[in-house]
Amino acid sequence: MCLTMAGFTPTVVGKFRQRFLLHPNRATSTLFSNFLLLPVELTRLIKTQSRENLTATVQARHRQCGEAQQCRSIDIPMGRTSDKVALSPQAFFELGYKPGDPVQFHYDGGQLDITPLETRLPDRTDDCEIDAAGVKIPPAWLIQAFTGAPDTIDHIESGKRSADYYVDLYNRLCGNYDNVERVLDFGCGCGRVLSRMPSSGGARYFGIDLHETALEWLRKTMPEGTFSAGSAMPPVDIEAQEFDLIYSVSVLTHLNREQEGAWLDEWHRLLKVGGFVIATFRAEDWVDRFTLERQKMAIRKSWSEGDGFCYQKHRYWEGIFPEFYAGTYQTIDYVRSNWGKRFEILAIVPPADSPNEQNTVVMRKRS
Ligand SMILES: C[S@@+](CC[C@H](N)C(=O)[O-])C[C@H]1O[C@@H](n2cnc3c(N)ncnc32)[C@H](O)[C@@H]1O
């Protein structure tokens, strides 16, 4: 069985390979969005490689795929007028995959093959890809676990933009970042932001996350940092008043009300008196900008019927994160009254001004 993709000529694979984590029970539209990334990434690859190289790589990979006999092709209903394709969950189950199984989609001559992906991290850190700034780059399948897209270039560029932005916010609102000693990235993922934070000052970096493979990656590639496994609820095994700054990007966008409150309390415990939090969340302006009409109405209804906190369960991240990891949206008023009980709120930045396109709050632990 094979898939014919309309709209572009598929040619694959180069330095940064396209890899997709397979989610059989994701909504069709989500799978669409994965596929939609493909032409963009392919364009980048094609620009950076000669056609002869690409052809040779594709042929070699095609042979490999055939020889390994692991490769399974799939018949997928195809959009008639565009290059979008929809994969039915059933089709994946029939091929024997379960949610979160990493696979590689391989396009060649209009056919889509699916191969289970080897997800071991490189044994030696000098085998890792390194970018122009000398930072080691995680494999694309690991990047995708945190952003939904295996986009290495975005990982590099957005990580740098975010780190610069948070340091700049700190310098503008909190003090001189050069004087910061201990910084915690709560929910550090595979280090998209943390790996770009300045190493020139005196700051020591700590990261906490739930994803064991990401922690393994960070321990290997950033031995100067300290990385610990998180849990659904606090406490963490760290002394009180350890940190000058806790930042957390795109984490309180996934937790339920009880978890959010408990982690805000835990951050309060972990911060030095006068220490700062920089954290992102999703409020009215984010919802207006980034959600579809039907979802927007559902969130706004939930806000108006409750107190401005909306937690939507879904199975989008099944197989990658625990069952509680879902979608959280909260109004600015909710943040002001609930987060503001614990911290002094210094600023709330709208998504349009932030590199992560989420709302960002800057807060201080009161003396
Ligand atoms: C959308 S990802 C963002 C990762 C990273 N901050 C970034 O911006 O690239 C959310 C992260 O929050 C982490 N997370 C969620 N709940 C957590 C908890 N209770 N303790 C530690 N990490 C948590 C997840 O494991 C995941 O890596």
The ligand as an SDF file (V2000), in Angstrom:
LIG
                    3D

 27 29  0  0  0  0  0  0  0  0999 V2000
    5.7100   22.2270   26.3720 C   0  0  0  0  0  0  0  0  0  0  0  0
    7.0370   21.4940   27.2440 S   0  0  0  0  0  0  0  0  0  0  0  0
    8.1190   22.8850   27.3690 C   0  0  0  0  0  0  0  0  0  0  0  0
    9.5590   22.5060   27.5400 C   0  0  0  0  0  0  0  0  0  0  0  0
   10.5330   23.6580   27.6560 C   0  0  0  0  0  0  0  0  0  0  0  0
   10.2120   24.5020   28.7960 N   0  0  0  0  0  0  0  0  0  0  0  0
   10.5390   24.4850   26.3800 C   0  0  0  0  0  0  0  0  0  0  0  0
    9.9930   25.5880   26.3940 O   0  0  0  0  0  0  0  0  0  0  0  0
   11.0730   24.0020   25.3860 O   0  0  0  0  0  0  0  0  0  0  0  0
    6.4230   21.3550   28.9180 C   0  0  0  0  0  0  0  0  0  0  0  0
    7.3930   20.6450   29.8360 C   0  0  0  0  0  0  0  0  0  0  0  0
    6.9010   20.7280   31.1610 O   0  0  0  0  0  0  0  0  0  0  0  0
    7.3080   19.5680   31.8300 C   0  0  0  0  0  0  0  0  0  0  0  0
    6.5010   19.3900   33.0490 N   0  0  0  0  0  0  0  0  0  0  0  0
    5.1640   19.3610   33.1730 C   0  0  0  0  0  0  0  0  0  0  0  0
    4.8130   19.1290   34.4530 N   0  0  0  0  0  0  0  0  0  0  0  0
    5.9500   19.0460   35.1520 C   0  0  0  0  0  0  0  0  0  0  0  0
    6.2440   18.7850   36.5310 C   0  0  0  0  0  0  0  0  0  0  0  0
    5.2770   18.6090   37.4250 N   0  0  0  0  0  0  0  0  0  0  0  0
    7.5300   18.7410   36.9170 N   0  0  0  0  0  0  0  0  0  0  0  0
    8.5140   18.9630   36.0030 C   0  0  0  0  0  0  0  0  0  0  0  0
    8.3000   19.1850   34.6820 N   0  0  0  0  0  0  0  0  0  0  0  0
    7.0290   19.2190   34.2560 C   0  0  0  0  0  0  0  0  0  0  0  0
    7.0920   18.4780   30.8050 C   0  0  0  0  0  0  0  0  0  0  0  0
    7.8070   17.3090   31.1230 O   0  0  0  0  0  0  0  0  0  0  0  0
    7.5710   19.1760   29.5290 C   0  0  0  0  0  0  0  0  0  0  0  0
    8.9120   18.9470   29.2740 O   0  0  0  0  0  0  0  0  0  0  0  0
  1  2  1  0
  2  3  1  0
  2 10  1  0
  3  4  1  0
  4  5  1  0
  5  6  1  0
  5  7  1  0
  7  8  2  0
  7  9  1  0
 10 11  1  0
 11 12  1  0
 11 26  1  0
 12 13  1  0
 13 14  1  0
 13 24  1  0
 14 15  1  0
 14 23  1  0
 15 16  2  0
 16 17  1  0
 17 18  1  0
 17 23  2  0
 18 19  1  0
 18 20  2  0
 20 21  1  0
 21 22  2  0
 22 23  1  0
 24 25  1  0
 24 26  1  0
 26 27  1  0
M  CHG  2   2   1   9  -1
M  END
$$$$
